Amino acid sequence: MWTFIISWTTFSIFFGVILLLSFVMKLKSLHFYTKDVVIKRFNIMDLELPATPNELVNTLKGLYQLPGSISKNAVSALKSHLYLDFLFMPFAYGAIFILCMLVSSKMDYPFGIILFQVLAWIQLIPWLCDIIENVYILRKIKPEPAISSPATHTAYLIMEAFKWGIAFVSIIAASSMISYFWLTGDYAVSSFHYLLIVLTEIALFFIMGKIFIKSKKKAIKNSI
């Protein structure tokens, strides 16, 4: 069972689910409009890394200041996006876990083995941070959200730094080692099939984006 989990087959499945959920969340994000003096678009990163507590509150408050159905769609889309993110998390951090464990299994030295096993298991930290972040934002989605204290806001940003920092360092480290193995010829020929699968999944993701997202984005923009 463990051998199947830590395999390129499972990674390919996880990666495919990540792209599928990313596509659905991207569709939801097309409704991300708020009114802060004027009607404008925002993205999820504006909520994850707001410069000030007021910036976060103004964005969320502005959802309810939009006209009629636009406001309803914006609120619904943001909540749906965050709930989908709970489903996205195990696949995203699970894929990083698998990637690091696969690299660890190919290392010849104890330091490398332990390093990538540590990078694999500490994905539990950004996963937990992601859960806290989503709950924090969901609790603030209301017409008059409370402004967080400076200390709470600072703690929130520190948590975001840990989340993104750990995930990105792990991805970069694992990807760099995989590239090294490929360049030195130290890889199984069968792994090439999984590279093709991943590239095909990415290609389908961009094709679907071109077909569906562009037209839907234009339709939503014209309705505002």
Secondary structure, 3 states (H helix, E strand, C coil): CHHHHCCHHHHHHHHHHHHHHHHHHHHHHCCCEEECCCEEECCHHHHHCCCCHHHHHHHHHHHCCCCHHHHHHHHHHHHHHHHHHHHHHHHHHHHHHHHHHHHHHHCCCHHHHHHHHHHHHCCHHHHHHHHHHHHHHHHHCCCCCCCCCHHHHHHHHHHHHHHHHHHHHHHHHHHHHHHHHHHHCCCCCCHHHHHHHHHHHHHHHHHHHHHHHHHHHHHHHHHC
